[in-house]
Amino acid sequence: MSTWNVYKIFKSGQRAKSPMTSFEIEDDNNAETFFKLNVYQEFTTKQRRSKYTIIRADLPQEREEIKENKQDTPQQDPVYLKKCNQILQMHASPMNIKASKMSSVSSALVFCSESSWKWQWAAVEGATLRYLSGFSPLFDTHSQANAWMETQIRAL
């Protein structure tokens, strides 16, 4: 006999953090059918308007979007961040950023009004993240901006 957890799927497509209910069934192959015929029928009319997913309780319950976020991205890697700042320093003189101020300046991938609501690598103040100056072209997508930075890093 195995236990199954029932999770609500929100309109945004994200799954709820905690199960709405649980049920036990002997035959795992019939869990979906059991859910539809027995558990789902007990839901209120309002609850029936939502979509649900079931996951066996002895399997990992972690949501997909959290799994994706836990994967190491280059932006979280300290070596990657250091190289981004090296690229910033290479572009610092045309941006008129004084050498004395460079210690409090960091590189960041921004999407803001100063970059015309496009993605751009920019110099920002370290404490406030205030936009100082862009040092990359403007990009339509986040992935294009990251690809540009990776090309710059490979060229170091």
BELSUL-V346834 format. One record per residue. NEAR is the number of other C-alpha atoms within 8 Angstrom. D_FIRST is the distance of its C-alpha to the first C-alpha in whole Angstrom. Layout:
NEAR&D_FIRST ; NEAR&D_FIRST
This chain:
6&0 ; 10&4 ; 11&7 ; 13&10 ; 13&14 ; 12&16 ; 15&20 ; 12&23 ; 13&26 ; 10&29 ; 5&32 ; 5&33 ; 6&30 ; 8&29 ; 9&25 ; 9&25 ; 6&24 ; 5&22 ; 10&19 ; 8&20 ; 7&17 ; 9&13 ; 8&10 ; 8&7 ; 11&6 ; 6&4 ; 8&7 ; 7&8 ; 5&12 ; 7&12 ; 10&11 ; 8&15 ; 7&16 ; 10&13 ; 9&15 ; 9&18 ; 8&18 ; 8&17 ; 10&16 ; 9&20 ; 7&22 ; 6&21 ; 9&23 ; 6&27 ; 6&29 ; 7&30 ; 7&27 ; 9&26 ; 6&29 ; 9&27 ; 8&25 ; 8&22 ; 8&19 ; 9&16 ; 10&14 ; 9&11 ; 10&11 ; 5&11 ; 6&14 ; 5&18 ; 6&19 ; 6&22 ; 8&24 ; 6&26 ; 7&30 ; 8&29 ; 9&28 ; 7&31 ; 7&33 ; 6&32 ; 6&34 ; 7&37 ; 6&40 ; 6&43 ; 7&44 ; 8&43 ; 9&44 ; 7&47 ; 6&49 ; 10&49 ; 10&50 ; 8&53 ; 9&54 ; 11&54 ; 10&56 ; 8&58 ; 10&58 ; 13&59 ; 9&62 ; 7&63 ; 9&64 ; 9&65 ; 9&69 ; 6&69 ; 8&67 ; 6&69 ; 9&67 ; 7&69 ; 6&68 ; 5&68 ; 8&66 ; 10&63 ; 6&62 ; 8&60 ; 10&59 ; 11&56 ; 11&55 ; 8&52 ; 9&51 ; 10&52 ; 10&51 ; 9&54 ; 6&57 ; 6&59 ; 12&58 ; 7&58 ; 8&54 ; 12&54 ; 15&52 ; 15&54 ; 13&55 ; 15&57 ; 14&58 ; 14&57 ; 12&58 ; 9&56 ; 5&55 ; 6&55 ; 7&54 ; 7&57 ; 10&58 ; 8&61 ; 8&62 ; 11&60 ; 11&60 ; 7&59 ; 7&59 ; 9&57 ; 10&54 ; 7&52 ; 8&48 ; 8&47 ; 6&46 ; 9&50 ; 14&51 ; 8&48 ; 8&50 ; 8&53 ; 9&53 ; 8&51 ; 8&54 ; 9&56 ; 10&54 ; 6&55 ; 5&58 ; 4&59
